[in-house]
Amino acid sequence: MSIEQEAQNLIELCNHLNEKELLKLNKTIKYAIQAHQGQKRFSGDPYIIHPLKIAQYLASKKFDLITVQAALLHDTYEDCGISLNEINKLFGKSVAQIVSGVSKLGEIRFRKNWFSNEEIVIKLTNFERQSETIKKMILAMSKDIRVIIIKLIDRAHNMETLQFVPKEKQYRIAKETMDVFAPIADRLGMGELKSKLQNLAFPYLYKDEYTSFIKLYEKATKNRENYCLRIHKSLLKLIIKNSLNAKIEARIKSAYSTYTKLNRHDGNFEKVSDLVALRIIVENEDVCYQVMGLVHKLYRPIPNKIKDYISQPKPNGYQSLHTTVFGPNSQILEIQIRTKEMDRQAKFGIASHWHYKEFSKQGFSNRRITKTIPWIKEMAKWSRMIEDIDEFSLSMKTDFFSDRIFVFTPKGDVKDLPIDSSPIDFAFSVHSEVGYSMIGAKVNGKIAQISSTLNNSDIVEILTTKKPLGPKRDWLNFVKTYNARYHIKKYLKKYQA
């Protein structure tokens, strides 16, 4: 597709902008095209196609003009010798700040873009680069979430043309995509983008297994889809019979997610119950629970396989009801039930905010958005505090990128912790004083060892004393979170020096 056609596609996607904003958009498009004149990507495409594609994605999610402009201009400062002062003068302070933020993330790893034909100058070792990338991305999120959103879309589009990049660079880029970018997309609730990043990195990281796995995966999903078609018809009859307004669709588990789950089930596709799930999308929250009851009358649910993420959303904002049932021939199937808004949130996460009229009327506020994702503030605090790169990398590995569990206080508040966390980690997640005053714990109403491992959905009560005894040094042997480790060390240094 030509540059002109791509530009026109962008304009058509920006039908949420007013006439004055569209004039500014046209000006930005022309400027970006001129700035990248003559530049090519490794694929041979004109370079301008890249920022146009990123801007198109953002426009399709109804992002504001400033974000779309910043996406169009995000490589002009880094690759075209254009000053931030000029961008500020022509397009405004907010656009210039976002462009600066995106460019600073690139400076961590290299002076030039991997996806241009310019000479690459490496500044840091791989380990240092990845750790510093994480640190800078977390700090950038706390200042303006739009910087990270543009960077994530930028990486996804770059991954689509990774085959054209020199082979010696492919593994490193794919590894960073899998280890850094995909988890950040996940923590921001951008499920669709997370899966895309993982699937694009997959063949470069697991070359030997990928080809044979994909053949088995495609065969298994095809068989399961045929089975789901029968269930779909039964559920549709159920919906019509009860005069409900709902849409039923199949969701195929992504290739990489299936691959990782398959490794836990000895390569047996039959044990992956959510390989193909059916998703029922309804009008409102009350109908979600009504439909769940109807489904359970039709198909017998499996005990302990019912999850209510509506009343207890995941920390990234994900909401849905999940139930695993015995379908015809006793075959196991997962069914998800959610509203349209929940479905949008599940797919696009933080990016779904721009879709709502209330948001566009109020205008962008990073504080308002990040308020819905409290871990951003917490991680930004640790990023500023931890200077040692090894310590920072370890804390991110356990606190940010590990698998998560969701446990509850007796009042029903959710605490998001790394897998294998202990009651001590839980105590310090409530407050440092709770950790210092801790003398024991109850898990699900029963006394538990403070070193025991917590499980998903546990209800944890911390037993405290009015006269804090303080943490013990051996607590450091089994705590998982940096937060707990930091406060324990701080206390020991102060009182047991």
Contacts in CASP RR format, 6 or more apart in sequence:
PFRMAT RR
TARGET T0000
AUTHOR 0000-0000-0000
METHOD contacts of the structure
MODEL  1
MSIEQEAQNLIELCNHLNEKELLKLNKTIKYAIQAHQGQKRFSGDPYIIH
PLKIAQYLASKKFDLITVQAALLHDTYEDCGISLNEINKLFGKSVAQIVS
GVSKLGEIRFRKNWFSNEEIVIKLTNFERQSETIKKMILAMSKDIRVIII
KLIDRAHNMETLQFVPKEKQYRIAKETMDVFAPIADRLGMGELKSKLQNL
AFPYLYKDEYTSFIKLYEKATKNRENYCLRIHKSLLKLIIKNSLNAKIEA
RIKSAYSTYTKLNRHDGNFEKVSDLVALRIIVENEDVCYQVMGLVHKLYR
PIPNKIKDYISQPKPNGYQSLHTTVFGPNSQILEIQIRTKEMDRQAKFGI
ASHWHYKEFSKQGFSNRRITKTIPWIKEMAKWSRMIEDIDEFSLSMKTDF
FSDRIFVFTPKGDVKDLPIDSSPIDFAFSVHSEVGYSMIGAKVNGKIAQI
SSTLNNSDIVEILTTKKPLGPKRDWLNFVKTYNARYHIKKYLKKYQA
1 9 0 8 1.000
3 33 0 8 1.000
3 46 0 8 1.000
3 48 0 8 1.000
3 49 0 8 1.000
3 52 0 8 1.000
6 48 0 8 1.000
6 49 0 8 1.000
6 52 0 8 1.000
6 53 0 8 1.000
6 56 0 8 1.000
7 29 0 8 1.000
7 33 0 8 1.000
7 52 0 8 1.000
9 52 0 8 1.000
9 56 0 8 1.000
10 25 0 8 1.000
10 29 0 8 1.000
10 52 0 8 1.000
10 55 0 8 1.000
10 56 0 8 1.000
10 59 0 8 1.000
10 68 0 8 1.000
11 22 0 8 1.000
11 25 0 8 1.000
11 26 0 8 1.000
11 29 0 8 1.000
13 56 0 8 1.000
13 59 0 8 1.000
13 60 0 8 1.000
14 21 0 8 1.000
14 22 0 8 1.000
14 25 0 8 1.000
14 59 0 8 1.000
14 65 0 8 1.000
14 68 0 8 1.000
16 62 0 8 1.000
16 360 0 8 1.000
17 25 0 8 1.000
17 65 0 8 1.000
21 65 0 8 1.000
24 65 0 8 1.000
24 69 0 8 1.000
24 91 0 8 1.000
25 65 0 8 1.000
25 68 0 8 1.000
25 69 0 8 1.000
27 90 0 8 1.000
28 68 0 8 1.000
28 69 0 8 1.000
28 72 0 8 1.000
28 73 0 8 1.000
28 91 0 8 1.000
29 52 0 8 1.000
29 72 0 8 1.000
31 73 0 8 1.000
31 76 0 8 1.000
31 90 0 8 1.000
31 91 0 8 1.000
32 48 0 8 1.000
32 51 0 8 1.000
32 52 0 8 1.000
32 72 0 8 1.000
32 73 0 8 1.000
32 76 0 8 1.000
33 48 0 8 1.000
35 73 0 8 1.000
35 76 0 8 1.000
35 80 0 8 1.000
35 82 0 8 1.000
36 46 0 8 1.000
36 47 0 8 1.000
36 48 0 8 1.000
36 51 0 8 1.000
36 75 0 8 1.000
36 76 0 8 1.000
36 79 0 8 1.000
36 80 0 8 1.000
38 46 0 8 1.000
38 47 0 8 1.000
39 46 0 8 1.000
39 47 0 8 1.000
39 48 0 8 1.000
39 79 0 8 1.000
39 80 0 8 1.000
39 116 0 8 1.000
40 46 0 8 1.000
40 47 0 8 1.000
40 117 0 8 1.000
41 47 0 8 1.000
41 49 0 8 1.000
41 50 0 8 1.000
41 115 0 8 1.000
41 116 0 8 1.000
41 117 0 8 1.000
41 161 0 8 1.000
41 164 0 8 1.000
42 115 0 8 1.000
42 116 0 8 1.000
42 117 0 8 1.000
42 161 0 8 1.000
42 164 0 8 1.000
42 165 0 8 1.000
42 166 0 8 1.000
43 161 0 8 1.000
43 164 0 8 1.000
44 164 0 8 1.000
45 161 0 8 1.000
47 75 0 8 1.000
47 79 0 8 1.000
47 116 0 8 1.000
50 75 0 8 1.000
50 115 0 8 1.000
50 154 0 8 1.000
50 157 0 8 1.000
50 158 0 8 1.000
51 71 0 8 1.000
51 72 0 8 1.000
51 73 0 8 1.000
51 74 0 8 1.000
51 75 0 8 1.000
52 72 0 8 1.000
53 157 0 8 1.000
54 71 0 8 1.000
54 72 0 8 1.000
54 74 0 8 1.000
54 150 0 8 1.000
54 153 0 8 1.000
54 154 0 8 1.000
54 157 0 8 1.000
55 68 0 8 1.000
55 71 0 8 1.000
55 72 0 8 1.000
57 153 0 8 1.000
58 67 0 8 1.000
58 68 0 8 1.000
58 71 0 8 1.000
58 149 0 8 1.000
58 150 0 8 1.000
58 153 0 8 1.000
58 351 0 8 1.000
59 68 0 8 1.000
61 348 0 8 1.000
61 351 0 8 1.000
61 352 0 8 1.000
61 354 0 8 1.000
61 355 0 8 1.000
62 354 0 8 1.000
62 355 0 8 1.000
62 360 0 8 1.000
63 146 0 8 1.000
63 351 0 8 1.000
63 354 0 8 1.000
64 354 0 8 1.000
64 360 0 8 1.000
64 363 0 8 1.000
64 364 0 8 1.000
66 94 0 8 1.000
66 95 0 8 1.000
66 98 0 8 1.000
66 146 0 8 1.000
66 364 0 8 1.000
67 98 0 8 1.000
67 146 0 8 1.000
67 149 0 8 1.000
67 150 0 8 1.000
67 354 0 8 1.000
67 364 0 8 1.000
69 91 0 8 1.000
69 95 0 8 1.000
70 94 0 8 1.000
70 95 0 8 1.000
70 98 0 8 1.000
70 99 0 8 1.000
70 102 0 8 1.000
70 146 0 8 1.000
70 150 0 8 1.000
71 150 0 8 1.000
71 153 0 8 1.000
73 87 0 8 1.000
73 91 0 8 1.000
73 95 0 8 1.000
73 99 0 8 1.000
74 98 0 8 1.000
74 99 0 8 1.000
74 102 0 8 1.000
74 103 0 8 1.000
74 150 0 8 1.000
74 154 0 8 1.000
75 113 0 8 1.000
76 82 0 8 1.000
76 87 0 8 1.000
76 99 0 8 1.000
77 83 0 8 1.000
77 84 0 8 1.000
77 87 0 8 1.000
77 99 0 8 1.000
77 100 0 8 1.000
77 103 0 8 1.000
78 103 0 8 1.000
78 106 0 8 1.000
78 113 0 8 1.000
79 112 0 8 1.000
79 113 0 8 1.000
79 116 0 8 1.000
79 118 0 8 1.000
84 96 0 8 1.000
84 99 0 8 1.000
84 100 0 8 1.000
85 96 0 8 1.000
87 95 0 8 1.000
87 96 0 8 1.000
87 99 0 8 1.000
88 95 0 8 1.000
88 96 0 8 1.000
97 144 0 8 1.000
98 144 0 8 1.000
98 146 0 8 1.000
98 147 0 8 1.000
98 150 0 8 1.000
101 140 0 8 1.000
101 144 0 8 1.000
101 147 0 8 1.000
102 147 0 8 1.000
102 150 0 8 1.000
102 151 0 8 1.000
102 154 0 8 1.000
104 136 0 8 1.000
104 140 0 8 1.000
105 133 0 8 1.000
105 136 0 8 1.000
105 137 0 8 1.000
105 140 0 8 1.000
105 147 0 8 1.000
105 151 0 8 1.000
108 123 0 8 1.000
108 124 0 8 1.000
108 129 0 8 1.000
108 132 0 8 1.000
108 133 0 8 1.000
108 136 0 8 1.000
109 122 0 8 1.000
109 123 0 8 1.000
109 124 0 8 1.000
109 129 0 8 1.000
109 132 0 8 1.000
109 133 0 8 1.000
110 120 0 8 1.000
110 121 0 8 1.000
110 122 0 8 1.000
110 123 0 8 1.000
111 120 0 8 1.000
111 121 0 8 1.000
111 123 0 8 1.000
112 118 0 8 1.000
112 119 0 8 1.000
112 120 0 8 1.000
112 121 0 8 1.000
114 120 0 8 1.000
114 158 0 8 1.000
114 165 0 8 1.000
114 169 0 8 1.000
114 173 0 8 1.000
115 158 0 8 1.000
115 161 0 8 1.000
115 165 0 8 1.000
120 169 0 8 1.000
122 129 0 8 1.000
123 129 0 8 1.000
124 132 0 8 1.000
126 172 0 8 1.000
127 389 0 8 1.000
127 393 0 8 1.000
128 389 0 8 1.000
129 176 0 8 1.000
130 176 0 8 1.000
130 179 0 8 1.000
130 180 0 8 1.000
130 393 0 8 1.000
131 389 0 8 1.000
131 392 0 8 1.000
131 393 0 8 1.000
131 396 0 8 1.000
132 389 0 8 1.000
133 176 0 8 1.000
133 180 0 8 1.000
134 180 0 8 1.000
134 392 0 8 1.000
134 393 0 8 1.000
134 396 0 8 1.000
134 400 0 8 1.000
135 383 0 8 1.000
135 392 0 8 1.000
135 396 0 8 1.000
137 148 0 8 1.000
137 151 0 8 1.000
137 180 0 8 1.000
137 184 0 8 1.000
138 376 0 8 1.000
138 379 0 8 1.000
138 380 0 8 1.000
138 383 0 8 1.000
138 400 0 8 1.000
139 380 0 8 1.000
139 383 0 8 1.000
139 384 0 8 1.000
140 147 0 8 1.000
140 148 0 8 1.000
140 151 0 8 1.000
141 147 0 8 1.000
141 148 0 8 1.000
141 370 0 8 1.000
141 376 0 8 1.000
141 379 0 8 1.000
141 380 0 8 1.000
142 370 0 8 1.000
142 376 0 8 1.000
142 377 0 8 1.000
142 379 0 8 1.000
142 380 0 8 1.000
143 366 0 8 1.000
144 366 0 8 1.000
145 188 0 8 1.000
145 350 0 8 1.000
145 366 0 8 1.000
145 369 0 8 1.000
145 370 0 8 1.000
145 376 0 8 1.000
146 364 0 8 1.000
146 366 0 8 1.000
148 184 0 8 1.000
148 188 0 8 1.000
149 188 0 8 1.000
149 350 0 8 1.000
149 351 0 8 1.000
151 181 0 8 1.000
152 181 0 8 1.000
152 184 0 8 1.000
152 185 0 8 1.000
152 188 0 8 1.000
152 190 0 8 1.000
152 193 0 8 1.000
152 197 0 8 1.000
153 193 0 8 1.000
155 177 0 8 1.000
155 181 0 8 1.000
155 197 0 8 1.000
156 193 0 8 1.000
156 196 0 8 1.000
156 197 0 8 1.000
156 200 0 8 1.000
158 173 0 8 1.000
159 173 0 8 1.000
159 174 0 8 1.000
159 177 0 8 1.000
159 197 0 8 1.000
159 200 0 8 1.000
159 201 0 8 1.000
160 200 0 8 1.000
162 170 0 8 1.000
162 173 0 8 1.000
162 174 0 8 1.000
162 200 0 8 1.000
162 204 0 8 1.000
163 170 0 8 1.000
165 173 0 8 1.000
170 204 0 8 1.000
171 204 0 8 1.000
171 205 0 8 1.000
173 204 0 8 1.000
174 200 0 8 1.000
174 201 0 8 1.000
174 204 0 8 1.000
174 205 0 8 1.000
175 201 0 8 1.000
175 205 0 8 1.000
177 197 0 8 1.000
177 200 0 8 1.000
177 201 0 8 1.000
178 197 0 8 1.000
178 198 0 8 1.000
178 201 0 8 1.000
178 202 0 8 1.000
178 205 0 8 1.000
179 401 0 8 1.000
181 197 0 8 1.000
182 194 0 8 1.000
182 197 0 8 1.000
182 198 0 8 1.000
182 201 0 8 1.000
183 194 0 8 1.000
183 400 0 8 1.000
183 401 0 8 1.000
185 191 0 8 1.000
185 193 0 8 1.000
185 194 0 8 1.000
185 197 0 8 1.000
186 194 0 8 1.000
186 316 0 8 1.000
187 315 0 8 1.000
187 316 0 8 1.000
187 373 0 8 1.000
187 375 0 8 1.000
187 400 0 8 1.000
188 316 0 8 1.000
188 349 0 8 1.000
188 350 0 8 1.000
188 351 0 8 1.000
188 373 0 8 1.000
189 316 0 8 1.000
189 317 0 8 1.000
189 318 0 8 1.000
189 345 0 8 1.000
189 346 0 8 1.000
189 348 0 8 1.000
189 349 0 8 1.000
189 350 0 8 1.000
190 347 0 8 1.000
190 348 0 8 1.000
190 349 0 8 1.000
190 350 0 8 1.000
190 351 0 8 1.000
191 346 0 8 1.000
191 347 0 8 1.000
191 348 0 8 1.000
191 349 0 8 1.000
192 347 0 8 1.000
192 348 0 8 1.000
193 348 0 8 1.000
195 254 0 8 1.000
195 256 0 8 1.000
195 257 0 8 1.000
198 254 0 8 1.000
198 256 0 8 1.000
198 257 0 8 1.000
199 254 0 8 1.000
199 255 0 8 1.000
199 256 0 8 1.000
201 256 0 8 1.000
202 210 0 8 1.000
202 255 0 8 1.000
202 256 0 8 1.000
202 259 0 8 1.000
203 210 0 8 1.000
206 213 0 8 1.000
206 259 0 8 1.000
209 259 0 8 1.000
213 255 0 8 1.000
213 259 0 8 1.000
213 262 0 8 1.000
214 255 0 8 1.000
216 269 0 8 1.000
217 255 0 8 1.000
217 258 0 8 1.000
217 259 0 8 1.000
220 269 0 8 1.000
220 275 0 8 1.000
221 252 0 8 1.000
221 253 0 8 1.000
221 275 0 8 1.000
221 276 0 8 1.000
224 275 0 8 1.000
224 276 0 8 1.000
225 250 0 8 1.000
225 252 0 8 1.000
225 276 0 8 1.000
227 276 0 8 1.000
227 331 0 8 1.000
227 333 0 8 1.000
228 250 0 8 1.000
228 276 0 8 1.000
228 278 0 8 1.000
228 333 0 8 1.000
230 328 0 8 1.000
231 278 0 8 1.000
231 327 0 8 1.000
231 328 0 8 1.000
231 333 0 8 1.000
232 248 0 8 1.000
232 250 0 8 1.000
232 278 0 8 1.000
234 298 0 8 1.000
235 248 0 8 1.000
235 278 0 8 1.000
235 280 0 8 1.000
235 295 0 8 1.000
235 298 0 8 1.000
235 335 0 8 1.000
236 248 0 8 1.000
238 294 0 8 1.000
238 295 0 8 1.000
238 298 0 8 1.000
239 246 0 8 1.000
239 248 0 8 1.000
239 280 0 8 1.000
239 291 0 8 1.000
242 290 0 8 1.000
242 294 0 8 1.000
244 282 0 8 1.000
244 287 0 8 1.000
244 290 0 8 1.000
244 291 0 8 1.000
245 282 0 8 1.000
245 283 0 8 1.000
246 280 0 8 1.000
246 281 0 8 1.000
246 282 0 8 1.000
246 283 0 8 1.000
246 287 0 8 1.000
246 291 0 8 1.000
247 280 0 8 1.000
247 281 0 8 1.000
248 278 0 8 1.000
248 279 0 8 1.000
248 280 0 8 1.000
248 281 0 8 1.000
249 278 0 8 1.000
249 279 0 8 1.000
249 281 0 8 1.000
250 276 0 8 1.000
250 277 0 8 1.000
250 278 0 8 1.000
250 279 0 8 1.000
251 276 0 8 1.000
251 277 0 8 1.000
251 278 0 8 1.000
251 279 0 8 1.000
251 336 0 8 1.000
252 275 0 8 1.000
252 276 0 8 1.000
253 261 0 8 1.000
253 272 0 8 1.000
253 274 0 8 1.000
253 275 0 8 1.000
253 276 0 8 1.000
253 277 0 8 1.000
258 272 0 8 1.000
258 275 0 8 1.000
261 272 0 8 1.000
262 268 0 8 1.000
262 269 0 8 1.000
262 272 0 8 1.000
265 271 0 8 1.000
265 272 0 8 1.000
269 275 0 8 1.000
273 324 0 8 1.000
273 332 0 8 1.000
273 333 0 8 1.000
273 334 0 8 1.000
274 324 0 8 1.000
274 334 0 8 1.000
276 333 0 8 1.000
277 333 0 8 1.000
277 334 0 8 1.000
277 335 0 8 1.000
277 336 0 8 1.000
278 333 0 8 1.000
278 334 0 8 1.000
278 335 0 8 1.000
278 336 0 8 1.000
279 335 0 8 1.000
279 336 0 8 1.000
279 337 0 8 1.000
279 338 0 8 1.000
279 343 0 8 1.000
280 291 0 8 1.000
280 295 0 8 1.000
280 335 0 8 1.000
280 336 0 8 1.000
280 337 0 8 1.000
280 338 0 8 1.000
281 338 0 8 1.000
281 339 0 8 1.000
281 340 0 8 1.000
281 343 0 8 1.000
282 288 0 8 1.000
282 291 0 8 1.000
282 337 0 8 1.000
282 338 0 8 1.000
282 339 0 8 1.000
283 339 0 8 1.000
283 340 0 8 1.000
284 339 0 8 1.000
285 310 0 8 1.000
285 339 0 8 1.000
287 339 0 8 1.000
288 310 0 8 1.000
288 321 0 8 1.000
288 337 0 8 1.000
288 338 0 8 1.000
288 339 0 8 1.000
289 321 0 8 1.000
291 337 0 8 1.000
292 306 0 8 1.000
292 321 0 8 1.000
292 323 0 8 1.000
292 337 0 8 1.000
295 301 0 8 1.000
295 323 0 8 1.000
295 325 0 8 1.000
295 335 0 8 1.000
295 337 0 8 1.000
296 323 0 8 1.000
296 325 0 8 1.000
299 325 0 8 1.000
299 326 0 8 1.000
299 327 0 8 1.000
299 333 0 8 1.000
300 325 0 8 1.000
300 326 0 8 1.000
300 327 0 8 1.000
301 323 0 8 1.000
301 324 0 8 1.000
301 325 0 8 1.000
302 324 0 8 1.000
302 325 0 8 1.000
302 326 0 8 1.000
302 332 0 8 1.000
305 322 0 8 1.000
305 323 0 8 1.000
305 324 0 8 1.000
306 321 0 8 1.000
306 322 0 8 1.000
306 323 0 8 1.000
306 324 0 8 1.000
307 321 0 8 1.000
307 322 0 8 1.000
307 323 0 8 1.000
308 321 0 8 1.000
309 318 0 8 1.000
309 319 0 8 1.000
309 320 0 8 1.000
309 321 0 8 1.000
309 322 0 8 1.000
310 319 0 8 1.000
310 320 0 8 1.000
310 321 0 8 1.000
310 338 0 8 1.000
310 342 0 8 1.000
312 406 0 8 1.000
312 408 0 8 1.000
312 414 0 8 1.000
313 319 0 8 1.000
313 414 0 8 1.000
314 406 0 8 1.000
314 416 0 8 1.000
315 373 0 8 1.000
315 374 0 8 1.000
315 375 0 8 1.000
315 404 0 8 1.000
315 406 0 8 1.000
315 414 0 8 1.000
315 416 0 8 1.000
316 349 0 8 1.000
316 373 0 8 1.000
317 345 0 8 1.000
317 349 0 8 1.000
317 372 0 8 1.000
317 373 0 8 1.000
318 345 0 8 1.000
318 346 0 8 1.000
318 349 0 8 1.000
319 338 0 8 1.000
319 342 0 8 1.000
319 345 0 8 1.000
319 346 0 8 1.000
320 336 0 8 1.000
320 337 0 8 1.000
320 338 0 8 1.000
320 342 0 8 1.000
320 346 0 8 1.000
321 336 0 8 1.000
321 337 0 8 1.000
321 338 0 8 1.000
322 334 0 8 1.000
322 335 0 8 1.000
322 336 0 8 1.000
323 334 0 8 1.000
323 335 0 8 1.000
323 337 0 8 1.000
324 332 0 8 1.000
324 333 0 8 1.000
324 334 0 8 1.000
324 335 0 8 1.000
325 332 0 8 1.000
325 333 0 8 1.000
325 334 0 8 1.000
325 335 0 8 1.000
326 332 0 8 1.000
327 333 0 8 1.000
338 346 0 8 1.000
344 352 0 8 1.000
344 355 0 8 1.000
345 352 0 8 1.000
348 355 0 8 1.000
350 369 0 8 1.000
350 372 0 8 1.000
350 373 0 8 1.000
353 359 0 8 1.000
353 369 0 8 1.000
354 360 0 8 1.000
362 368 0 8 1.000
370 376 0 8 1.000
370 377 0 8 1.000
375 416 0 8 1.000
378 483 0 8 1.000
379 399 0 8 1.000
379 400 0 8 1.000
382 392 0 8 1.000
382 395 0 8 1.000
382 399 0 8 1.000
382 482 0 8 1.000
382 483 0 8 1.000
382 486 0 8 1.000
383 392 0 8 1.000
385 486 0 8 1.000
386 392 0 8 1.000
386 395 0 8 1.000
386 482 0 8 1.000
394 482 0 8 1.000
395 482 0 8 1.000
395 485 0 8 1.000
398 418 0 8 1.000
398 480 0 8 1.000
398 481 0 8 1.000
398 482 0 8 1.000
399 418 0 8 1.000
399 481 0 8 1.000
399 482 0 8 1.000
399 483 0 8 1.000
402 418 0 8 1.000
402 419 0 8 1.000
403 418 0 8 1.000
403 419 0 8 1.000
404 416 0 8 1.000
404 417 0 8 1.000
404 418 0 8 1.000
404 419 0 8 1.000
405 416 0 8 1.000
405 417 0 8 1.000
405 418 0 8 1.000
405 419 0 8 1.000
405 421 0 8 1.000
405 454 0 8 1.000
405 455 0 8 1.000
405 456 0 8 1.000
405 458 0 8 1.000
406 414 0 8 1.000
406 415 0 8 1.000
406 416 0 8 1.000
406 417 0 8 1.000
406 456 0 8 1.000
406 457 0 8 1.000
407 414 0 8 1.000
407 415 0 8 1.000
407 417 0 8 1.000
407 421 0 8 1.000
407 426 0 8 1.000
407 454 0 8 1.000
407 455 0 8 1.000
407 456 0 8 1.000
407 457 0 8 1.000
407 458 0 8 1.000
407 459 0 8 1.000
407 460 0 8 1.000
408 414 0 8 1.000
408 415 0 8 1.000
408 457 0 8 1.000
408 458 0 8 1.000
408 459 0 8 1.000
408 460 0 8 1.000
409 415 0 8 1.000
409 430 0 8 1.000
409 459 0 8 1.000
409 460 0 8 1.000
409 461 0 8 1.000
410 459 0 8 1.000
410 461 0 8 1.000
412 459 0 8 1.000
415 426 0 8 1.000
415 429 0 8 1.000
415 430 0 8 1.000
415 460 0 8 1.000
417 425 0 8 1.000
417 426 0 8 1.000
417 429 0 8 1.000
417 454 0 8 1.000
417 480 0 8 1.000
417 481 0 8 1.000
418 425 0 8 1.000
418 480 0 8 1.000
418 481 0 8 1.000
420 453 0 8 1.000
420 480 0 8 1.000
421 453 0 8 1.000
421 454 0 8 1.000
421 479 0 8 1.000
421 480 0 8 1.000
421 481 0 8 1.000
422 450 0 8 1.000
422 451 0 8 1.000
422 452 0 8 1.000
422 453 0 8 1.000
422 454 0 8 1.000
422 478 0 8 1.000
422 479 0 8 1.000
422 480 0 8 1.000
423 438 0 8 1.000
423 440 0 8 1.000
423 441 0 8 1.000
423 443 0 8 1.000
423 448 0 8 1.000
423 449 0 8 1.000
423 450 0 8 1.000
423 452 0 8 1.000
423 454 0 8 1.000
423 460 0 8 1.000
423 462 0 8 1.000
424 435 0 8 1.000
424 438 0 8 1.000
424 450 0 8 1.000
424 451 0 8 1.000
424 471 0 8 1.000
424 475 0 8 1.000
424 478 0 8 1.000
424 479 0 8 1.000
424 484 0 8 1.000
425 454 0 8 1.000
425 479 0 8 1.000
425 480 0 8 1.000
425 481 0 8 1.000
425 483 0 8 1.000
425 484 0 8 1.000
426 441 0 8 1.000
426 454 0 8 1.000
426 460 0 8 1.000
426 462 0 8 1.000
427 434 0 8 1.000
427 435 0 8 1.000
427 438 0 8 1.000
427 441 0 8 1.000
427 462 0 8 1.000
427 484 0 8 1.000
428 434 0 8 1.000
428 435 0 8 1.000
428 479 0 8 1.000
428 481 0 8 1.000
428 483 0 8 1.000
428 484 0 8 1.000
428 487 0 8 1.000
428 488 0 8 1.000
429 481 0 8 1.000
429 483 0 8 1.000
429 484 0 8 1.000
430 462 0 8 1.000
432 487 0 8 1.000
433 468 0 8 1.000
434 462 0 8 1.000
434 464 0 8 1.000
435 462 0 8 1.000
435 464 0 8 1.000
435 470 0 8 1.000
435 471 0 8 1.000
435 484 0 8 1.000
435 487 0 8 1.000
436 468 0 8 1.000
436 470 0 8 1.000
436 471 0 8 1.000
436 487 0 8 1.000
436 491 0 8 1.000
437 464 0 8 1.000
437 465 0 8 1.000
437 466 0 8 1.000
437 468 0 8 1.000
437 469 0 8 1.000
437 470 0 8 1.000
438 450 0 8 1.000
438 462 0 8 1.000
438 463 0 8 1.000
438 464 0 8 1.000
438 470 0 8 1.000
438 471 0 8 1.000
439 463 0 8 1.000
439 464 0 8 1.000
439 465 0 8 1.000
439 469 0 8 1.000
440 447 0 8 1.000
440 450 0 8 1.000
440 462 0 8 1.000
440 463 0 8 1.000
441 447 0 8 1.000
441 448 0 8 1.000
441 449 0 8 1.000
441 450 0 8 1.000
441 452 0 8 1.000
441 460 0 8 1.000
441 461 0 8 1.000
441 462 0 8 1.000
441 463 0 8 1.000
442 448 0 8 1.000
442 460 0 8 1.000
442 461 0 8 1.000
442 463 0 8 1.000
443 452 0 8 1.000
443 454 0 8 1.000
443 458 0 8 1.000
443 459 0 8 1.000
443 460 0 8 1.000
443 461 0 8 1.000
444 458 0 8 1.000
444 459 0 8 1.000
445 459 0 8 1.000
445 461 0 8 1.000
450 475 0 8 1.000
451 475 0 8 1.000
451 478 0 8 1.000
454 460 0 8 1.000
470 491 0 8 1.000
470 495 0 8 1.000
471 487 0 8 1.000
471 488 0 8 1.000
471 491 0 8 1.000
471 492 0 8 1.000
473 492 0 8 1.000
473 496 0 8 1.000
475 484 0 8 1.000
475 488 0 8 1.000
476 485 0 8 1.000
476 488 0 8 1.000
476 489 0 8 1.000
479 485 0 8 1.000
479 488 0 8 1.000
END
